[in-house]
Amino acid sequence: MNEMKSRCVIIGGGPAGYTAAVYASRANLSPTLFEGMQPGGQLTTTTEVENFPGFPAGIQGPDLVGEMRKQAERFGADIIAETITSVDLSSRPFSLTLADGREMKAETIIIATGASARYLGLPDEQKYLGLGVSACATCDGFFYRKKRVAVVGGGDTACEEALYLSGLASKVYLIVRKGFLRASQVMQNRLKERDNIEILFNCNTEGLFGEEVLEGAHLVENRGMENERHFDIDIDGFFLAIGHTPNTSLFQGQLDLDQQGYIKVASPTTHTSVDGVFAAGDVCDPLYQQAINAAGSGCRAALDAERFLTL
């Protein structure tokens, strides 16, 4: 079997990957993009996207990444619906192995594998995904104006989500499995200032319910204790704020990662700890995690790869 070669391999098919493919193609790098297990990334599980510039009436998440993909193909990117199972970054050209056993050699690599939102593992989460269940208040909070919502989590991220939603929703429940918040004192003080936020301590979500869309959640308080209590809350939105997991298992031991597993880059560039390897999007962004920011970093990664190859 002939070994495949590419000047620029892009791993991941979300906004960062497709944008990188557009710029790399226009720079005549003839990029090869591997879409992986979830072509389109997290946007494929998002319904209406209203905060991406250029779409004043909004656009469906799958449609948005679909247009990005078409644009990358228009400029000549070779997009392959295949998964990379292993990489060797010890020397250039870099070696990549595909799920079907084929080998690829790459002069540069742009990593855009994204991050996966953590869920509770309830079957109902998938049932109502996009129909009330979300992992991004900034993305979807707008749709819950003057409605009742719940946020799951007890850290700074959960508090930030609850505070953001409290400016839109009529009622915000913060579901905390422990009897205290892990968030900073500043965050806790801000929560206390919002009359429409109610903290439910020592509570776990057992399930969700609703006819066609989410209508409420089944909760248990003090689970396993003598004073265990089961009750329901009526909500239109259920937001997970228990963190994200960067998709970096392929690169552990080969690239510098932070304590959470995100790829470290030499900001403001997209250079990683290995020359010729670049990272873009949520895989190296524990802070913003927005599609427009991922697309912008995909642009920068392609420009960085072009400069690397021409210097």
C-alpha positions in Angstrom: 0.0 0.0 0.0 1.4 3.4 -1.0 2.2 5.7 1.8 0.2 8.9 1.8 2.0 12.3 2.1 0.8 15.8 2.9 2.4 19.1 3.5 -0.3 19.9 6.1 -2.5 17.5 7.9 -5.4 18.8 9.9 -6.9 16.6 12.6 -10.5 17.5 13.4 -13.5 18.8 11.5 -15.1 21.5 13.6 -14.9 25.3 13.0 -11.2 25.4 13.8 -10.3 22.5 11.5 -12.5 23.6 8.5 -11.2 27.2 8.8 -7.6 26.0 8.9 -8.4 24.0 5.8 -9.7 27.1 4.0 -6.6 29.1 4.8 -4.2 26.3 4.2 -5.8 25.5 0.8 -5.6 29.2 -0.3 -1.9 29.1 0.7 -1.3 26.2 -1.7 -0.5 23.8 1.1 -2.8 21.2 -0.3 -4.1 20.2 3.2 -5.5 16.8 4.1 -8.2 17.0 6.8 -9.4 14.0 8.9 -12.8 14.6 10.3 -12.7 11.9 13.0 -15.6 10.5 15.0 -17.7 13.7 15.0 -17.5 15.7 11.8 -18.4 19.2 12.6 -17.6 19.0 16.2 -19.9 20.2 19.0 -21.9 22.4 16.6 -23.5 19.3 15.2 -25.4 18.9 18.5 -26.4 22.6 18.6 -29.7 23.8 17.2 -30.0 27.6 16.5 -26.7 29.5 16.4 -27.4 33.2 16.6 -24.0 34.6 17.7 -21.9 33.7 14.7 -21.2 36.8 12.6 -22.8 36.9 9.1 -26.1 35.2 10.0 -28.4 37.9 11.3 -31.4 35.5 11.2 -29.4 32.7 12.9 -28.4 29.3 11.4 -28.6 25.7 12.5 -25.4 24.4 14.0 -25.1 21.4 11.5 -25.8 23.8 8.6 -23.1 26.2 9.7 -20.3 23.6 9.9 -21.7 22.1 6.7 -21.1 25.4 4.9 -17.6 25.6 6.4 -16.9 22.2 5.0 -18.1 23.1 1.5 -15.9 26.2 1.5 -12.8 24.2 2.5 -13.6 21.7 -0.3 -14.1 24.5 -2.8 -10.5 25.6 -2.3 -9.2 22.1 -2.7 -8.9 20.6 0.8 -8.8 16.9 0.8 -11.4 16.0 3.4 -11.4 12.4 4.6 -14.1 10.9 6.9 -11.6 8.8 8.8 -10.1 8.7 12.3 -6.5 9.0 13.3 -5.6 6.3 15.8 -2.0 7.2 16.6 0.6 9.8 15.8 4.4 9.9 16.1 5.7 13.4 16.6 9.3 12.4 17.4 10.6 13.4 14.0 9.6 15.2 10.8 7.9 14.2 8.6 5.4 13.2 11.3 3.7 9.8 11.1 0.0 9.2 11.5 -1.9 6.0 11.4 -5.5 5.8 10.2 -8.2 3.6 11.7 -8.1 1.4 8.5 -4.3 0.8 9.0 -3.1 3.2 6.3 -0.1 5.5 7.1 0.3 9.2 6.4 3.4 11.4 6.5 2.9 15.1 7.3 5.4 18.0 7.2 3.1 20.0 9.5 0.1 19.1 11.6 -2.7 21.3 12.9 -4.6 19.7 15.8 -8.2 20.8 16.0 -9.7 17.8 17.8 -11.8 20.0 20.1 -13.2 19.2 23.6 -16.1 17.2 24.7 -18.6 18.5 27.3 -19.0 16.3 30.3 -22.5 14.9 30.9 -24.1 13.2 33.9 -24.6 10.0 32.0 -28.4 10.1 32.1 -30.2 8.5 29.1 -32.6 11.5 29.1 -29.7 13.9 28.4 -29.3 12.6 24.9 -33.1 12.4 24.4 -33.5 16.2 25.1 -30.1 17.3 23.6 -31.0 20.5 21.7 -34.5 20.3 23.1 -33.7 21.8 26.5 -30.4 20.2 27.4 -27.3 22.2 26.7 -23.7 22.4 27.8 -23.2 26.1 26.8 -25.2 28.9 28.4 -23.5 31.5 26.3 -24.6 29.7 23.2 -28.1 28.8 24.1 -29.2 31.0 27.0 -30.9 33.5 24.7 -33.6 30.9 23.9 -34.7 30.8 27.6 -35.6 34.4 28.2 -38.2 34.7 30.9 -38.2 30.9 31.3 -37.1 28.5 34.1 -33.8 26.8 33.8 -31.4 24.7 35.9 -27.6 24.6 36.0 -25.7 21.6 37.2 -22.4 22.1 39.0 -20.8 23.8 42.0 -17.6 25.4 40.7 -16.8 28.8 39.2 -18.0 27.7 35.7 -21.4 26.7 37.0 -21.7 29.9 38.9 -20.8 31.9 35.9 -23.4 30.1 33.8 -26.0 30.6 36.5 -25.2 34.3 36.7 -25.3 34.7 33.0 -28.7 32.9 32.8 -30.1 34.9 35.6 -30.0 38.0 33.4 -32.2 36.2 30.9 -34.4 33.6 32.6 -37.1 34.2 35.2 -35.8 31.5 37.5 -32.4 29.7 37.8 -31.9 26.6 39.9 -28.3 25.7 40.7 -28.1 22.0 41.4 -25.1 21.2 43.6 -24.4 17.6 44.6 -22.5 18.6 47.7 -23.6 20.8 50.7 -21.3 23.6 49.6 -20.0 25.4 46.5 -16.5 24.9 45.2 -16.6 28.3 43.5 -14.6 31.3 44.7 -16.0 33.5 47.4 -16.4 36.3 44.9 -18.6 34.1 42.8 -20.7 32.9 45.8 -21.3 36.5 46.8 -22.5 37.4 43.3 -25.0 34.5 43.4 -26.4 35.8 46.7 -27.1 39.1 45.0 -29.4 37.6 42.4 -33.0 37.1 43.7 -33.9 34.7 40.9 -31.2 32.1 41.6 -32.0 29.3 44.0 -29.2 26.9 45.1 -30.3 23.3 45.7 -27.6 21.8 47.8 -27.1 18.0 48.3 -29.1 17.3 45.2 -28.6 15.0 42.3 -30.5 14.7 39.0 -32.1 11.3 38.6 -33.8 12.0 35.2 -35.5 14.5 32.9 -39.1 14.5 31.6 -41.3 16.2 29.0 -43.5 15.4 26.0 -41.6 16.6 23.0 -39.2 19.0 24.7 -37.8 19.3 28.2 -40.4 20.2 30.8 -38.7 19.3 34.1 -36.2 17.3 36.1 -36.5 14.5 38.8 -34.2 15.3 41.7 -33.1 13.5 44.9 -31.9 15.4 48.0 -29.6 13.7 50.5 -29.4 10.5 48.5 -28.7 7.4 50.6 -29.5 9.1 53.9 -32.4 8.8 56.3 -33.8 12.1 55.2 -33.6 11.3 51.5 -36.3 13.2 49.5 -37.4 12.9 45.9 -39.0 15.9 44.1 -39.4 17.5 40.7 -38.7 20.9 39.4 -40.4 22.5 36.3 -37.8 23.8 33.9 -37.4 24.6 30.2 -33.6 24.4 30.1 -31.1 22.1 31.7 -27.4 23.3 31.5 -24.4 21.1 32.3 -21.6 23.0 33.8 -19.4 20.2 35.1 -16.5 20.9 32.7 -15.1 19.8 29.3 -12.6 17.1 28.5 -10.1 18.1 25.7 -9.6 15.4 23.1 -5.9 15.1 23.5 -5.4 11.4 24.3 -3.5 10.9 21.0 -0.9 13.5 22.1 -0.2 12.6 25.7 3.5 12.2 26.3 4.3 13.9 23.0 3.1 17.5 23.5 3.1 19.7 26.5 -0.4 19.7 28.1 -1.7 21.7 31.0 -3.2 20.2 34.2 -6.6 19.8 32.6 -5.2 18.1 29.5 -5.4 21.1 27.1 -2.6 21.6 24.6 -0.2 24.4 25.6 0.5 26.9 22.8 3.0 29.8 22.6 0.4 32.5 22.6 -0.4 34.6 20.6 0.7 32.0 18.1 -0.6 28.5 17.7 2.8 26.8 18.0 2.9 23.8 20.4 5.9 22.3 22.1 6.9 20.5 18.9 8.1 22.5 15.9 5.8 22.0 13.0 2.8 21.0 15.2 0.1 23.6 15.8 -3.2 23.6 17.8 -6.4 25.5 17.3 -9.9 25.6 18.8 -11.2 24.1 22.0 -8.4 21.6 22.2 -6.2 24.4 23.5 -8.8 26.8 24.8 -10.2 26.1 28.3 -11.5 29.6 28.6 -13.6 30.9 25.7 -14.8 27.7 23.9 -16.9 29.6 21.3 -17.2 28.6 17.6 -16.1 32.1 16.4 -13.0 31.9 18.5 -12.2 28.4 17.3 -12.6 29.5 13.7 -10.2 32.5 14.3 -7.6 30.2 15.8 -7.9 27.9 12.9 -7.0 30.8 10.6 -4.0 31.6 12.8 -2.9 27.9 12.8 -2.9 27.7 9.0 -0.9 31.0 8.7 1.6 29.7 11.3 2.0 26.4 9.3 2.5 28.3 6.1 5.2 30.5 7.6 6.8 27.5 9.2 7.1 25.8 5.8 8.4 28.8 3.9 11.0 29.9 6.4 
